[in-house]
Amino acid sequence: MRLIPALALAATLGAAFAAPALAQPALPPPPPAPPHAAPYSPEDAAAILDARLAALKTVLKLTPEQEKLWPPVETAIRDAVKGAIARREARLAAPPPAHALDVLAIIADAEEARAKSLKAFVAAAKPFVAALTPAQLNRIPAFLGLQDGGQAPGSAQLWIFEEEE
């Protein structure tokens, strides 16, 4: 499904069957892989979520009246992230799927749960968004990672659900 592994496999097979006359001089070994970072802790996730929420408020430059409408939005975002974390932990603790249909069922359940979280966020955000200026509204898509040209990412690509992946 990914292009890079397929290209690597093709390159490996091609090199194995290449004629000796076409062989290139030996290349130096690749540099060692960087050490893996420590696992992402719950404290790390909480700190990053706090920073993103603070950044969103900063990007929007809320007025005092808008600030009063912010708490339900923040709660909905935190609830969505909490749900994403719970789904990831449940998926990691579950036995591996036995069949391709099990995989599809897992995907369907996750999409359904993300849809419910997104709908809860939208409902909580409507009064808040209604109070924003056109300039503030213009800043939201870029901050949320929505693409230009009207193409919206799948729910799994939104940062509020990244803990699930």
C-alpha positions in Angstrom: 0.0 0.0 0.0 2.9 2.3 0.6 5.0 3.4 -2.3 8.4 3.5 -0.4 8.4 -0.2 0.7 7.4 -1.2 -2.8 10.2 0.8 -4.3 12.7 -0.5 -1.8 11.6 -4.1 -2.6 12.0 -3.4 -6.3 15.4 -1.8 -5.8 16.5 -4.8 -3.7 15.3 -7.3 -6.3 16.8 -5.3 -9.1 20.2 -5.1 -7.4 20.2 -8.9 -6.7 19.7 -9.7 -10.3 21.9 -7.0 -11.9 24.8 -8.1 -14.1 28.2 -7.9 -12.4 29.4 -5.7 -15.2 26.8 -3.1 -14.2 27.7 -3.2 -10.6 28.6 0.1 -9.0 31.4 0.5 -6.5 30.4 -0.3 -3.0 28.7 2.6 -1.2 29.6 3.5 2.3 27.2 2.0 4.9 24.3 4.2 5.8 24.5 6.3 8.9 23.2 4.6 12.0 19.5 5.1 12.7 18.8 7.8 15.2 17.9 6.5 18.7 14.2 6.1 19.2 12.6 8.7 21.3 11.2 7.7 24.6 7.5 6.6 24.4 5.0 9.3 24.3 3.7 9.5 27.9 0.2 10.6 29.0 1.9 13.7 30.5 3.4 14.5 27.1 0.0 14.1 25.5 -1.7 16.4 28.1 1.0 19.0 27.7 0.7 19.1 23.9 -3.1 19.2 24.1 -2.8 22.2 26.5 -0.4 23.9 24.2 -2.6 23.4 21.1 -5.7 24.7 22.9 -3.7 27.7 24.1 -2.3 28.2 20.6 -5.8 28.1 19.1 -7.0 30.7 21.5 -4.0 32.8 20.7 -4.4 32.5 17.0 -8.1 33.6 17.3 -7.3 36.5 19.6 -10.6 36.1 21.6 -12.5 39.0 22.9 -13.8 38.9 26.5 -17.3 38.0 25.1 -15.9 35.2 22.9 -13.8 34.0 25.9 -17.1 33.3 27.7 -18.2 30.9 24.9 -14.9 29.0 24.9 -15.3 26.5 27.7 -17.8 24.1 25.9 -15.5 24.1 22.9 -12.5 23.2 25.0 -14.5 20.5 26.8 -15.6 18.9 23.5 -12.0 18.9 22.2 -10.7 17.3 25.5 -13.5 14.7 25.4 -12.7 13.8 21.8 -9.0 13.4 22.7 -9.9 11.3 25.7 -12.1 9.1 23.6 -9.3 8.7 21.0 -6.9 7.7 23.7 -9.3 5.2 25.1 -9.9 3.6 21.7 -6.2 3.3 21.0 -5.6 1.7 24.4 -8.5 -0.8 23.8 -7.2 -1.6 20.4 -3.7 -2.3 21.7 -5.0 -4.4 24.5 -7.3 -6.5 22.3 -6.2 -9.7 20.6 -5.2 -9.3 17.0 -8.1 -9.5 14.5 -8.6 -13.0 13.2 -10.1 -12.0 9.9 -10.1 -9.1 7.4 -13.7 -8.5 8.3 -12.7 -8.0 11.9 -10.3 -5.3 10.8 -13.1 -3.6 8.8 -15.3 -3.8 11.9 -12.6 -2.2 14.0 -12.3 0.6 11.5 -16.0 1.1 11.3 -16.4 1.3 15.1 -13.5 3.8 15.2 -15.1 6.0 12.5 -18.4 5.9 14.2 -16.9 6.9 17.5 -15.0 9.8 15.8 -18.1 10.9 14.1 -19.9 11.1 17.4 -17.1 13.1 18.9 -17.0 15.4 15.9 -20.7 16.0 16.1 -20.4 16.8 19.8 -17.6 19.3 19.0 -19.6 20.9 16.2 -22.7 21.3 18.5 -20.5 22.8 21.2 -18.7 25.1 18.8 -21.7 26.6 17.0 -22.4 29.4 19.5 -18.7 30.1 19.8 -18.1 30.2 16.0 -21.2 32.4 15.5 -19.4 35.0 17.7 -16.2 35.0 15.7 -15.3 37.7 13.1 -14.6 36.7 9.5 -10.8 37.2 10.1 -11.0 34.8 13.1 -13.0 32.3 11.0 -10.3 32.5 8.3 -7.6 31.3 10.7 -9.4 28.1 11.9 -9.0 25.8 8.9 -5.2 26.2 8.7 -4.8 25.7 12.4 -6.9 22.5 12.4 -5.1 21.1 9.4 -7.9 21.4 6.9 -6.7 21.6 3.4 -7.3 24.4 0.9 -9.6 23.7 -2.0 -12.5 22.4 -0.1 -10.9 19.0 0.6 -11.4 17.9 4.2 -9.2 15.2 5.7 -10.7 12.0 7.1 -11.5 12.2 10.8 -8.4 10.2 11.7 -6.2 12.9 10.2 -7.5 15.7 12.5 -5.2 16.4 15.4 -7.9 15.9 18.0 -7.9 12.2 17.0 -4.1 11.6 16.5 -3.8 9.9 19.9 -5.9 7.1 18.5 -3.5 6.2 15.7 
